[in-house]
Amino acid sequence: MMTFPQAIATVFRKYAEFTGRASRAEFWWFALFGALVSTALGALNLVTPQGTIAIGSSLAGAWSVATLLPSLAVTVRRLRDAGFAWGHVFWLLLPVAGVVILIVLLAQRSSATAPRPA
């Protein structure tokens, strides 16, 4: 079983590696890490007498852009580990149902065999 720090280190070490497989623990620990960092950065907005300065939102946006590639890479590796082709990542284009479908696919147990290339 992969721990929280191990999962984060593994995903960043394999920053743009779309080959191989990723365990459920690796994917979900990194997803939690990304959500926690985004939430913490988003909360850093400053309120001044002149109004709100959205520095936290800007930092959260920069964080999202910086982690887009490793997030996609670990998602593709997780789909492969669950026995699905990488093309299932396009479910994200379907507004609500696509996200639900992708979450269900990503939560599947590891498959003994990887899918054939498309």
C-alpha distances in whole Angstrom, upper triangle without the diagonal:
4,7,10,12,10,10,14,14,13,15,18,18,18,21,23,21,21,21,18,15,12,9,9,7,9,12,12,11,14,16,16,17,20,21,21,23,25,26,27,29,31,32,34,37,40,43,46,50,50,47,43,42,39,37,34,34,35,32,30,31,31,27,27,29,27,24,25,24,21,20,22,20,17,18,20,17,15,18,18,15,16,19,22,24,24,27,25,25,29,28,28,32,32,33,31,30,29,26,25,25,23,20,21,20,17,15,16,13,13,16,17,20,20,23,27,28,30
4,7,8,6,6,10,11,10,12,14,15,15,17,20,19,19,19,16,14,11,8,9,6,6,10,10,9,11,14,14,14,17,19,19,20,22,24,24,26,28,29,31,34,37,40,43,47,47,44,40,39,36,34,31,31,32,29,26,28,27,24,24,26,23,20,22,21,17,17,19,18,14,16,18,15,14,17,18,15,17,20,22,23,23,26,25,23,27,27,26,30,31,31,30,29,28,25,25,25,22,20,21,20,16,16,17,15,14,17,19,21,21,24,27,27,30
4,6,5,6,9,10,10,12,14,15,16,18,21,20,21,22,19,17,13,11,11,8,8,11,11,8,10,13,12,12,15,17,16,17,20,21,21,23,26,26,28,31,34,37,40,44,45,42,38,36,34,32,28,29,30,27,25,27,26,22,23,25,23,20,22,22,18,18,20,19,16,18,20,18,16,20,21,18,19,23,24,26,25,28,27,25,29,28,27,31,32,32,30,30,29,25,25,26,23,21,22,22,18,17,19,18,17,21,22,24,24,27,30,30,32
4,6,5,6,9,10,11,13,14,16,17,20,20,21,22,20,17,14,12,12,8,8,10,9,6,8,11,9,8,12,13,12,14,17,18,18,20,22,23,24,27,30,33,37,40,41,38,34,33,30,28,25,25,26,23,21,23,23,19,19,22,20,17,19,20,16,15,19,18,15,17,20,18,16,20,21,19,20,24,25,26,25,27,26,24,27,27,25,29,30,29,28,29,27,24,24,25,22,19,21,21,18,17,19,19,19,22,24,26,25,28,31,31,32
4,5,5,6,9,10,11,12,14,15,19,19,21,22,20,18,15,14,15,11,10,12,12,8,9,13,12,9,13,15,14,14,17,19,18,19,22,23,24,27,30,33,36,40,41,38,34,32,30,27,24,25,26,22,21,23,22,18,19,21,19,16,19,19,15,16,19,18,15,18,21,19,18,22,23,21,22,26,26,28,26,29,27,25,29,29,27,30,32,31,30,31,29,26,27,28,24,22,24,24,20,20,22,22,21,24,26,27,26,29,32,31,33
4,6,5,6,9,10,10,12,14,17,17,18,19,17,15,12,12,13,10,8,11,12,9,10,13,13,12,14,17,16,17,20,21,21,22,25,26,27,30,33,37,40,43,44,41,37,35,32,30,27,28,28,25,23,25,24,20,21,22,20,17,19,19,15,16,18,16,14,17,19,16,16,20,20,18,20,23,24,25,24,27,26,24,28,28,27,30,32,32,31,31,29,26,27,27,24,22,24,23,19,19,21,20,19,22,23,24,23,26,29,29,31
4,5,5,6,9,10,11,12,15,14,16,17,15,13,9,9,10,7,5,7,9,6,6,10,11,9,12,14,15,15,17,19,20,21,23,25,26,29,32,35,38,42,42,39,36,34,31,29,26,26,26,23,21,22,22,18,18,20,17,14,16,16,12,12,15,13,10,13,15,13,12,16,17,15,17,20,21,22,20,24,22,20,24,24,23,26,28,28,27,27,25,22,23,23,20,18,20,19,16,16,18,17,16,19,21,22,21,23,26,26,28
4,5,5,6,8,10,10,14,14,16,17,16,15,12,12,13,10,7,9,10,7,6,9,10,8,9,13,13,12,15,17,17,18,20,22,23,26,29,32,35,39,39,36,33,30,27,25,22,23,23,19,18,19,18,15,15,17,14,11,14,14,10,11,14,13,11,14,16,14,14,18,19,18,20,23,23,24,21,24,23,21,24,24,23,26,28,27,27,28,25,22,24,24,21,19,22,21,17,18,20,20,19,22,24,25,23,26,28,27,29
4,6,5,6,9,10,13,13,16,17,16,15,13,14,15,13,10,12,13,11,9,13,14,11,13,16,16,15,18,20,20,20,23,25,25,28,31,35,37,41,41,39,35,32,30,27,25,25,25,21,20,22,20,16,17,18,15,13,16,15,11,13,16,14,12,16,17,15,16,20,20,19,21,24,24,25,23,26,25,23,26,27,25,28,31,31,30,31,28,26,27,27,24,22,25,24,20,21,23,22,21,24,25,25,24,26,29,28,30
4,6,5,6,8,11,11,13,14,12,12,9,11,13,11,8,10,13,11,9,13,14,13,14,17,18,17,19,22,22,23,25,27,28,31,34,37,40,44,44,41,37,35,32,29,27,27,26,23,22,23,21,18,18,19,16,13,15,14,10,12,14,12,10,13,15,12,13,17,17,15,18,21,21,22,20,23,23,21,24,25,24,27,29,30,29,30,27,24,26,25,22,21,23,21,18,19,20,19,18,20,21,22,20,23,25,24,26
4,5,5,6,9,9,11,12,12,11,9,11,12,11,7,8,11,10,7,10,13,11,11,15,16,15,17,20,20,20,23,25,26,28,32,35,38,42,41,38,35,32,29,27,24,24,24,21,19,20,18,15,15,15,13,10,12,10,6,8,10,8,7,10,12,10,11,15,15,15,17,20,20,20,17,20,20,17,21,22,20,23,26,26,26,27,24,21,23,23,19,18,21,19,16,17,19,19,18,20,22,22,20,22,24,23,24
4,5,5,8,10,12,14,15,14,13,15,16,15,11,12,14,12,10,13,14,12,12,16,16,15,16,20,20,19,22,24,24,27,30,34,36,40,39,37,33,31,28,25,23,23,22,19,18,18,16,13,14,14,11,9,11,10,7,9,12,10,10,13,15,13,15,18,18,18,21,23,23,22,20,22,22,20,23,24,22,25,28,28,28,29,26,23,26,26,22,21,24,23,19,21,23,23,21,24,25,25,23,25,26,25,27
4,5,9,9,12,13,13,14,13,15,17,16,12,14,16,15,12,16,17,15,15,19,20,18,20,23,23,23,25,28,28,31,34,37,40,43,43,40,37,34,31,28,26,27,25,22,22,22,20,17,18,17,14,12,14,12,9,12,14,11,11,15,15,14,16,19,18,18,21,23,23,23,20,23,24,21,24,26,25,27,30,31,31,32,28,26,28,28,24,24,26,24,21,23,24,23,21,23,24,24,22,24,26,24,26
4,6,5,8,9,10,11,10,13,16,15,12,12,16,15,12,15,18,16,16,19,21,19,21,24,24,24,26,29,29,32,35,38,41,45,44,41,38,35,32,29,27,27,26,23,22,22,20,17,17,17,14,12,13,10,7,10,11,8,8,12,12,10,13,16,15,15,18,20,20,19,17,20,20,18,21,23,22,25,27,28,29,29,26,24,26,25,22,22,24,22,18,21,22,21,19,21,22,21,19,21,22,21,23
4,6,9,11,13,13,13,16,17,17,13,13,16,15,12,14,17,15,14,18,19,17,18,22,22,21,23,26,27,29,32,35,38,42,41,38,34,32,29,26,24,24,22,20,19,19,16,14,14,13,10,9,10,7,5,8,9,7,8,12,12,12,14,16,17,17,20,22,21,20,17,19,20,17,20,22,20,23,26,26,27,28,25,23,25,25,21,21,24,22,19,21,23,23,21,23,25,24,21,22,24,22,23
4,6,9,11,13,13,17,18,19,15,14,18,18,14,16,19,18,16,20,22,20,20,24,25,24,25,29,29,31,34,37,40,43,42,40,36,33,30,28,26,25,24,22,21,20,18,16,15,14,12,10,10,6,6,9,8,6,9,11,11,11,14,15,15,17,19,20,19,17,14,17,18,15,18,20,19,21,24,25,27,27,24,22,25,24,20,21,24,21,19,22,23,23,21,23,24,23,19,20,21,19,20
4,6,8,10,11,14,17,17,14,14,17,18,15,17,20,19,18,21,23,22,23,26,27,26,28,31,32,34,37,40,43,47,46,43,39,37,33,31,29,28,27,25,24,23,21,19,18,17,15,13,13,9,8,10,9,6,8,11,9,8,12,14,13,14,17,18,17,15,13,16,17,15,18,21,20,22,25,27,28,27,24,23,25,24,20,21,23,20,18,21,21,21,19,20,21,19,16,17,18,16,18
4,7,8,10,14,16,17,14,13,17,18,16,17,20,20,19,22,24,23,23,27,28,28,29,32,33,35,38,41,44,48,47,44,40,38,34,32,30,29,28,26,25,23,22,20,19,18,17,14,13,10,9,10,8,5,7,9,6,6,10,11,10,12,14,15,14,12,9,12,14,12,15,18,17,20,22,24,25,25,21,20,22,21,17,19,20,17,15,19,19,19,17,17,19,17,13,14,15,13,14
4,7,9,13,16,18,15,14,18,19,17,19,22,22,21,24,27,26,27,30,31,31,32,35,36,38,42,45,48,51,50,47,44,41,38,36,34,33,32,30,28,27,26,24,22,21,20,18,17,13,12,13,12,8,9,11,8,6,10,11,9,10,14,13,13,12,10,14,15,14,17,20,20,22,25,27,28,27,23,23,24,22,19,20,21,18,16,19,19,18,15,15,16,14,11,12,13,11,14
4,7,10,13,15,13,13,17,18,17,18,21,21,21,24,26,26,27,30,31,31,33,36,37,39,42,46,49,52,51,48,45,42,39,37,35,34,33,31,29,28,27,25,23,23,22,19,18,15,13,14,13,10,9,11,9,6,9,10,8,8,12,12,13,12,11,15,16,16,19,21,21,24,26,28,28,27,24,23,24,22,19,20,20,17,15,17,17,16,13,13,13,12,9,11,13,13,15
4,7,10,12,10,10,14,15,14,16,19,19,20,22,24,24,25,28,29,30,31,34,35,38,41,44,47,51,50,47,43,41,38,36,34,33,32,30,28,28,27,24,23,23,22,19,18,16,13,13,13,10,8,9,8,4,6,8,6,5,9,10,11,12,11,15,15,15,18,19,20,23,25,26,26,25,22,21,21,20,16,17,17,14,12,14,13,12,9,10,11,11,9,11,14,14,16
4,7,8,6,7,10,11,11,13,15,16,16,19,21,21,22,25,26,27,28,31,32,35,38,41,44,48,48,44,41,39,35,34,31,30,30,28,25,25,25,22,20,21,20,17,16,15,12,12,12,9,6,8,8,5,5,8,8,6,9,11,12,13,13,16,15,15,18,19,19,22,24,25,25,24,21,19,20,19,15,15,16,13,10,12,12,11,9,11,13,13,12,14,17,17,19
4,5,5,6,9,10,11,12,14,16,17,19,20,21,23,25,26,27,29,31,32,35,39,41,45,48,48,45,41,40,36,35,32,31,31,29,26,27,27,23,22,24,22,19,19,18,15,14,14,13,9,10,11,8,6,9,10,7,8,12,13,15,15,18,17,16,20,20,20,24,25,26,25,24,21,19,19,18,15,14,15,13,10,10,10,9,7,10,12,14,13,15,19,20,22
4,5,5,6,8,10,10,12,14,15,16,18,20,21,22,24,26,27,29,31,33,37,39,43,46,46,43,39,38,35,33,30,29,30,28,25,26,26,23,21,23,22,18,19,18,15,14,15,14,10,10,12,10,7,10,11,8,9,12,14,16,16,18,16,16,19,19,19,22,23,24,22,21,19,17,16,16,13,11,12,11,7,7,8,7,8,11,14,16,15,17,20,21,23
4,6,5,6,8,10,10,12,14,15,16,18,20,21,22,24,25,27,29,32,35,38,41,45,45,42,38,37,33,32,29,28,29,27,24,25,25,22,21,23,22,18,19,19,15,14,16,15,11,12,14,12,10,13,14,12,12,16,17,19,19,21,20,18,22,21,21,25,25,26,24,24,22,19,19,19,16,14,15,14,11,10,11,11,11,14,17,19,18,20,24,24,26
4,6,6,6,9,10,11,12,14,16,17,18,20,21,23,24,26,28,30,34,37,40,44,44,41,37,35,32,30,27,27,27,25,22,23,23,19,18,20,19,15,16,15,12,11,13,12,8,10,12,10,8,12,13,11,13,16,17,18,17,20,19,17,21,21,20,24,25,25,24,24,22,19,19,19,16,14,16,15,11,12,13,13,12,15,17,19,17,20,23,23,25
4,6,5,6,9,10,11,12,14,16,17,18,20,21,22,24,26,29,32,35,39,42,42,39,35,33,30,29,25,25,25,23,20,21,21,18,16,18,17,13,14,14,11,9,10,10,6,7,10,9,7,10,12,11,11,15,15,16,15,17,16,14,17,17,16,20,21,21,20,20,18,15,16,16,13,11,13,12,8,9,12,12,12,15,18,19,17,19,22,21,23
4,5,5,6,9,10,10,12,14,15,16,18,20,21,23,25,27,31,33,37,40,40,37,33,32,29,28,24,24,25,23,19,21,21,18,16,19,18,15,15,16,13,11,13,13,10,10,13,12,10,12,15,13,13,17,17,19,17,20,17,16,19,18,17,21,21,21,19,20,18,15,15,16,13,10,12,13,9,9,12,13,13,17,20,21,20,21,25,25,26
4,5,5,6,9,10,11,12,14,15,16,18,20,21,23,26,29,32,36,39,39,36,32,31,28,26,23,23,24,21,19,20,20,17,16,19,18,14,16,16,13,12,14,14,11,12,15,14,12,15,17,16,16,20,20,22,20,23,21,19,22,21,20,23,24,24,22,23,21,18,18,19,17,14,16,16,13,12,15,16,16,19,22,23,22,24,27,27,28
4,5,5,6,9,10,11,12,14,15,16,18,20,22,24,28,31,34,38,37,34,31,29,26,24,21,20,21,19,16,17,17,13,13,15,14,10,12,13,10,8,11,12,9,10,13,13,12,15,17,16,17,20,20,21,18,21,19,17,20,20,18,21,23,22,22,22,20,17,18,19,16,14,17,17,13,14,17,17,17,20,23,24,22,23,26,26,27
4,5,5,6,9,10,11,12,14,15,16,18,21,23,26,29,33,36,36,33,29,27,24,23,20,19,20,18,15,16,17,13,12,15,14,11,11,13,11,8,11,12,10,10,13,14,12,14,17,16,17,20,19,20,18,20,18,15,18,17,15,19,20,19,18,19,17,14,15,16,13,11,14,15,11,12,16,17,18,21,24,24,22,24,26,26,26
4,5,5,6,9,10,11,12,14,15,17,19,22,25,28,31,34,35,31,28,27,23,22,19,18,20,18,15,17,18,14,13,17,16,13,14,16,14,11,15,16,13,13,17,17,15,18,20,19,19,23,22,24,22,23,21,19,21,20,18,22,22,21,20,21,20,16,17,19,16,13,16,17,14,14,17,19,20,23,26,27,25,27,30,29,30
4,5,5,6,9,10,11,12,14,15,17,20,23,26,30,33,33,30,27,25,22,20,17,17,18,15,13,15,15,12,12,15,14,11,13,15,12,11,15,15,13,14,18,18,16,19,21,21,21,25,24,25,23,25,23,20,23,22,20,23,24,23,22,24,22,19,20,22,19,16,20,20,16,17,20,21,22,25,28,28,27,28,31,30,31
4,6,5,6,9,10,11,12,14,16,18,22,25,28,32,31,28,24,23,20,18,15,14,15,13,10,12,12,9,8,11,11,8,10,12,11,9,12,14,12,13,17,17,16,18,21,21,21,24,23,24,21,23,21,18,20,20,17,20,22,20,20,22,20,17,18,20,17,16,19,19,16,17,21,22,22,26,28,29,27,28,30,29,30
4,6,5,6,9,10,10,12,15,17,20,23,27,30,30,27,23,22,18,18,14,13,15,13,10,12,14,10,10,13,14,11,13,15,14,11,15,17,15,15,19,19,18,20,23,23,22,26,25,25,23,24,22,19,21,20,17,20,21,19,18,20,19,15,17,19,17,15,18,19,17,17,21,23,24,27,30,30,28,29,32,31,31
4,6,5,6,9,10,11,13,16,19,22,25,29,29,26,22,21,18,17,13,14,16,13,10,13,14,11,12,15,15,13,15,18,16,14,18,19,17,18,22,22,20,23,26,25,25,28,28,28,26,27,25,22,25,24,21,24,25,23,22,24,23,19,20,23,20,18,21,23,19,20,23,25,26,29,32,33,31,32,35,34,35
4,5,5,6,8,10,11,14,17,20,24,27,27,24,21,19,16,14,11,12,13,10,8,11,11,8,9,13,12,11,14,16,15,14,17,19,17,18,22,22,21,24,26,26,27,30,29,29,26,28,26,23,25,25,21,24,25,24,23,25,24,21,22,25,22,20,24,24,21,22,25,27,27,31,33,34,32,33,35,34,35
4,6,5,6,9,10,12,16,19,22,26,25,22,18,17,14,12,9,9,10,8,5,8,9,7,7,11,11,11,12,16,15,13,16,19,18,18,21,23,22,24,26,26,27,30,28,28,26,26,25,21,23,23,19,21,23,21,21,23,22,19,21,23,21,19,23,24,21,22,26,27,28,31,34,34,32,33,35,34,34
4,5,5,6,9,11,15,17,21,24,24,21,17,16,13,13,9,9,12,10,8,11,13,11,11,15,15,14,16,19,18,16,20,22,21,21,24,25,24,26,29,29,29,32,30,31,28,29,27,24,25,24,21,23,24,22,21,24,23,20,21,24,22,20,24,25,22,23,27,29,30,33,36,37,34,35,38,37,37
4,5,5,7,10,13,16,19,23,23,20,17,16,13,12,8,10,12,10,8,12,13,11,13,16,16,15,18,21,20,18,22,24,22,23,26,27,26,28,31,31,31,34,33,33,31,32,30,27,28,28,24,27,28,25,25,27,27,23,25,28,25,23,27,28,25,25,29,31,32,35,38,38,37,37,40,39,39
4,5,5,8,11,15,18,21,21,19,15,13,10,9,5,7,8,6,5,9,10,8,11,13,13,14,16,19,19,18,21,23,22,23,26,27,27,29,31,31,32,35,33,33,30,31,30,26,28,27,24,26,27,25,25,28,27,24,26,28,26,24,28,29,26,27,31,32,33,36,39,39,37,38,40,39,39
4,5,7,10,13,16,20,20,16,13,11,8,8,4,5,8,7,5,9,11,10,11,14,15,15,17,20,20,19,22,24,23,24,27,28,27,29,32,32,32,35,34,34,31,31,30,26,27,26,23,24,26,23,23,26,25,22,24,27,25,24,27,29,26,27,31,33,34,37,40,40,38,38,41,39,39
4,6,9,11,15,18,18,15,12,11,9,9,6,8,11,10,9,12,14,13,15,18,18,19,20,24,23,22,25,27,26,26,30,31,30,32,35,35,35,38,36,37,34,34,33,29,30,30,26,28,29,26,25,28,28,25,26,30,28,26,29,31,29,29,33,35,36,39,42,43,41,41,44,42,42
4,6,10,13,16,17,14,11,9,8,7,4,8,10,9,9,12,13,13,15,18,18,19,21,24,24,23,26,28,28,28,32,33,32,34,37,37,37,40,39,39,36,36,35,31,32,32,28,30,31,28,28,31,31,28,30,33,31,29,32,34,31,32,35,37,38,41,44,45,42,43,45,44,44
4,7,10,13,13,10,7,6,5,5,5,7,9,9,10,13,14,15,16,19,20,21,22,26,26,25,28,30,30,30,33,35,34,36,39,39,39,42,40,40,37,37,36,32,33,32,29,30,31,28,28,32,31,28,30,33,32,30,34,35,33,34,37,40,40,43,46,47,44,45,47,45,45
4,6,10,11,8,6,5,7,7,8,10,12,12,14,16,17,18,20,22,23,24,26,29,29,29,31,34,33,34,37,38,38,39,42,42,43,46,44,44,41,41,40,36,36,36,32,33,35,32,32,35,35,32,34,37,35,34,38,39,37,37,41,43,44,47,50,50,48,48,51,49,49
4,7,8,6,4,6,9,10,11,13,15,16,17,19,20,21,23,25,26,27,29,32,33,32,34,37,36,37,40,41,40,42,45,45,45,48,46,46,43,43,42,38,39,38,34,35,36,33,33,37,36,34,36,39,37,36,40,41,39,40,43,46,47,50,53,53,51,51,53,52,51
4,5,5,6,7,11,12,14,16,17,18,20,21,23,24,26,27,28,30,32,35,36,35,37,40,40,40,43,44,44,45,48,49,49,52,50,50,46,46,45,42,42,41,38,38,39,36,36,40,40,37,39,42,41,40,43,45,42,43,47,49,50,53,56,57,54,54,57,55,54
4,6,8,10,14,16,17,19,20,22,23,25,26,28,29,31,32,34,35,38,39,38,40,43,43,43,46,48,47,49,52,52,52,55,53,53,49,49,48,44,44,44,40,41,41,38,38,42,42,40,42,45,44,42,46,48,46,46,50,52,54,56,60,60,57,58,60,58,57
4,7,9,12,15,17,18,19,21,22,23,25,27,28,29,31,33,34,37,38,37,39,42,42,42,45,47,46,48,51,51,51,54,52,51,48,48,47,43,43,43,39,39,40,37,37,41,41,39,41,44,43,42,46,47,45,46,50,52,53,56,59,59,57,57,59,57,56
4,7,10,12,14,15,16,18,19,20,22,24,25,26,28,30,31,34,35,34,36,39,39,39,42,44,43,44,47,48,48,51,48,48,45,44,43,40,39,39,35,35,36,33,34,37,37,35,37,40,39,38,42,43,42,43,46,49,50,53,56,56,53,53,55,53,52
4,6,9,10,11,13,15,16,17,19,20,21,23,25,26,27,31,32,30,33,35,35,35,38,40,39,41,44,44,44,47,45,45,41,41,40,36,36,36,32,32,33,30,31,34,34,32,34,37,36,35,38,40,38,39,43,45,46,49,52,52,50,50,52,50,49
4,6,8,9,10,12,14,14,16,18,19,20,22,24,25,28,29,28,31,33,33,34,36,38,38,39,42,43,43,46,44,43,40,40,39,35,35,35,31,32,33,30,31,34,34,31,34,37,35,34,38,39,37,38,42,44,45,48,51,51,48,48,50,48,47
4,5,5,6,9,10,11,13,14,16,17,19,20,21,25,26,25,27,30,30,30,33,35,34,36,38,39,39,42,40,39,36,36,35,31,31,31,27,28,29,27,27,31,30,28,30,33,31,31,34,35,33,35,38,41,41,44,47,47,44,44,46,44,44
4,6,5,6,9,10,11,12,14,15,16,18,20,23,24,23,26,28,28,29,32,33,33,35,37,38,39,41,39,39,35,36,35,31,31,32,28,29,30,28,29,32,31,28,31,34,32,31,34,35,33,34,38,40,40,43,46,46,43,43,45,43,43
4,5,5,6,9,10,10,12,14,15,16,18,21,22,21,24,26,26,26,29,31,30,32,35,35,36,38,37,36,33,33,32,29,29,29,26,27,28,26,26,29,29,26,28,31,29,28,31,32,30,31,35,36,37,40,43,43,41,41,43,41,41
4,5,5,6,9,10,10,12,14,15,16,20,21,19,22,24,25,25,27,29,29,30,33,34,34,36,35,34,31,31,30,26,26,26,23,23,25,22,23,27,26,23,26,28,26,26,29,30,28,29,33,35,36,39,42,42,39,39,41,39,39
4,5,5,6,9,10,11,12,14,15,19,20,19,21,24,24,25,27,29,29,31,33,34,35,37,35,34,31,31,30,26,27,27,23,24,26,24,25,28,27,24,27,30,27,27,31,31,29,31,34,36,37,39,42,42,39,39,41,39,38
4,5,5,6,9,10,10,12,14,17,18,17,20,22,22,23,26,27,27,29,32,32,33,35,34,33,30,30,30,26,27,27,24,25,27,25,26,29,27,24,27,29,27,26,30,30,28,29,33,35,35,37,40,40,37,38,40,38,37
4,5,5,6,9,10,11,12,16,16,15,17,20,20,20,23,25,24,26,29,29,30,32,31,30,27,28,26,23,24,24,20,22,24,21,22,25,24,21,23,26,23,23,26,27,24,26,29,31,32,34,37,37,35,35,37,35,35
4,5,5,6,9,10,11,14,15,14,16,19,20,20,22,24,24,26,28,29,30,32,30,29,26,26,25,21,22,22,19,19,22,20,21,24,22,20,23,25,23,22,26,27,24,26,30,32,32,34,37,37,34,34,36,34,33
4,5,5,6,9,10,13,14,14,16,18,19,20,22,24,24,26,28,29,30,32,30,29,26,26,26,22,23,24,20,21,24,23,24,27,25,22,25,27,24,24,28,28,25,28,31,33,32,35,37,37,34,34,36,33,33
4,5,5,6,8,11,12,11,14,16,16,17,20,21,22,24,26,26,27,30,28,27,24,25,24,21,22,23,19,21,24,22,23,26,23,21,24,25,22,22,26,25,23,25,28,29,29,32,34,34,31,32,34,32,32
4,5,5,6,10,10,9,11,14,15,15,17,19,19,21,23,24,25,27,25,25,21,22,21,17,18,19,16,17,20,19,20,22,20,17,20,22,19,19,23,23,20,22,25,27,27,30,32,32,29,29,31,29,29
4,6,5,8,10,10,11,14,15,16,17,19,20,22,24,25,26,28,26,24,21,21,21,18,18,20,16,18,21,20,21,24,21,19,22,24,21,21,25,24,22,24,27,29,29,31,33,32,29,29,31,28,28
4,6,7,8,10,11,13,14,16,17,19,20,22,23,24,26,28,26,25,21,22,23,19,20,22,19,20,23,23,24,26,23,21,24,25,22,22,26,25,22,25,27,29,28,30,32,32,29,29,31,28,28
4,6,6,6,9,10,11,12,14,15,16,18,20,21,22,24,23,22,19,20,20,16,18,19,16,19,21,21,22,24,21,18,21,22,19,19,22,21,18,21,23,25,24,26,29,28,26,26,28,26,26
4,6,5,6,9,10,11,12,14,15,16,18,20,21,23,21,20,16,17,17,13,15,16,13,15,18,18,20,21,18,16,19,20,17,17,21,20,17,20,22,24,24,26,28,27,24,24,26,23,23
4,5,5,6,9,10,11,12,14,15,17,18,20,21,19,18,14,16,16,13,15,17,15,17,20,20,22,23,20,18,21,21,17,18,21,20,17,20,22,24,23,24,26,25,22,22,23,21,21
4,5,5,6,8,10,10,12,14,15,16,18,20,19,18,14,17,17,14,16,18,16,19,21,22,23,23,20,18,21,21,17,17,20,19,16,18,20,21,20,22,24,23,20,21,23,21,22
4,5,5,6,9,10,10,12,14,15,16,18,17,16,13,15,14,11,14,15,13,16,18,18,19,20,17,14,17,17,14,14,17,16,13,15,18,19,19,21,23,23,20,21,23,21,21
4,6,5,6,9,10,11,12,14,15,17,15,13,10,12,12,8,11,13,11,14,16,17,18,19,15,14,17,16,12,14,16,15,12,16,17,19,18,20,22,21,18,18,20,18,18
4,5,5,6,9,10,11,12,14,16,14,13,10,12,13,10,13,15,14,17,20,21,22,22,18,17,19,18,14,15,18,15,13,16,17,18,17,18,20,19,16,16,18,16,17
4,5,5,6,9,10,10,12,14,13,13,11,14,13,11,14,16,15,18,20,21,21,21,18,16,18,17,13,13,16,14,10,13,15,15,14,16,18,18,15,16,19,17,19
4,5,5,6,9,10,11,12,11,11,8,11,10,7,11,12,11,15,16,18,18,17,14,12,14,13,10,10,12,10,8,11,13,14,13,15,18,17,14,15,17,16,17
4,5,5,6,9,10,11,9,8,5,8,8,7,11,12,12,15,17,19,20,19,15,14,16,15,11,13,14,11,9,13,14,15,13,14,17,15,12,12,14,13,13
4,5,5,6,9,10,10,9,8,11,11,11,14,16,16,19,21,22,22,22,18,17,18,17,13,14,15,12,10,13,13,13,11,12,14,13,10,11,14,13,15
4,5,5,6,9,9,10,9,12,11,10,14,14,15,18,20,21,20,19,17,15,16,14,11,11,12,9,6,9,9,10,9,10,13,13,11,12,15,15,16
4,5,5,6,5,6,6,9,8,8,12,12,13,16,17,19,19,17,14,14,14,12,9,10,11,7,6,9,9,10,9,10,13,12,9,9,12,13,13
4,5,5,5,6,7,10,10,11,14,15,16,19,21,23,23,21,18,17,18,15,13,14,14,10,9,12,11,11,9,8,11,9,6,7,10,10,12
4,5,7,9,10,14,13,13,17,17,19,22,23,25,24,22,20,19,19,16,14,14,14,10,9,11,9,8,5,6,8,8,6,9,12,13,15
4,6,9,11,13,11,13,16,16,17,20,21,23,22,20,17,17,16,14,12,12,11,7,7,8,6,6,4,5,9,9,8,9,13,14,16
4,7,10,12,11,13,16,16,18,21,21,24,23,21,18,18,18,15,13,14,13,9,10,11,9,9,7,5,8,7,5,5,9,11,13
4,7,8,7,10,12,12,15,17,18,21,20,18,15,16,16,12,11,13,12,8,9,12,10,11,10,9,12,10,8,6,9,10,11
4,5,6,9,11,12,14,16,17,20,21,19,15,16,17,14,12,15,14,11,12,15,13,15,13,12,14,12,8,6,8,7,7
4,5,6,9,11,12,14,16,19,19,18,14,15,16,14,11,14,15,11,11,15,14,16,15,14,17,14,11,9,10,9,9
4,5,6,8,10,12,13,17,18,16,13,14,16,13,11,14,15,12,13,16,16,18,17,17,19,17,14,11,12,10,8
4,5,6,8,10,11,14,15,13,9,11,12,9,7,11,11,9,10,13,13,16,16,16,19,17,14,12,14,13,11
4,5,6,9,10,13,14,13,9,9,12,10,7,10,12,10,10,14,14,17,17,17,20,19,16,14,16,15,13
4,5,6,8,11,13,12,8,10,12,11,9,12,14,12,13,17,17,20,20,21,24,22,19,17,18,16,14
4,5,6,8,9,8,4,7,9,7,6,10,11,10,12,15,16,19,20,20,24,22,20,18,19,18,16
4,5,7,8,9,5,5,9,9,7,10,12,12,12,15,17,20,21,22,26,24,22,20,22,21,19
4,6,9,10,7,8,12,11,11,13,16,15,16,19,21,24,25,25,28,27,24,22,23,22,19
4,6,6,5,7,10,10,10,13,14,15,16,18,20,24,25,25,29,28,25,23,25,23,21
4,6,6,7,9,11,11,13,15,16,17,19,21,25,26,27,31,30,28,26,28,27,25
4,5,5,7,9,10,11,13,15,16,17,19,23,25,26,30,30,27,26,28,28,26
4,5,5,6,9,10,11,12,14,15,17,21,23,24,28,27,25,24,26,26,24
4,5,5,6,9,10,11,12,14,16,20,21,22,25,25,22,21,23,22,20
4,5,5,6,9,10,10,12,15,18,20,21,25,25,23,21,24,23,22
4,5,5,6,9,10,11,13,17,19,20,24,24,23,22,24,24,23
4,5,5,6,9,10,11,15,17,18,22,21,20,18,21,21,20
4,5,5,6,9,10,14,15,16,20,20,18,17,19,19,18
4,5,5,6,9,12,14,16,20,20,19,18,22,22,21
4,6,5,7,10,13,14,18,19,18,17,21,21,21
4,5,6,9,11,12,15,15,14,14,17,18,18
4,6,8,10,12,15,16,14,14,18,18,19
4,7,9,12,15,17,16,17,20,21,22
4,7,8,12,14,13,14,18,19,20
4,6,10,12,12,14,18,20,21
4,7,9,9,12,15,17,19
4,5,7,9,13,15,17
4,7,10,13,16,18
4,7,9,12,15
4,7,9,12
4,6,9
4,6
4
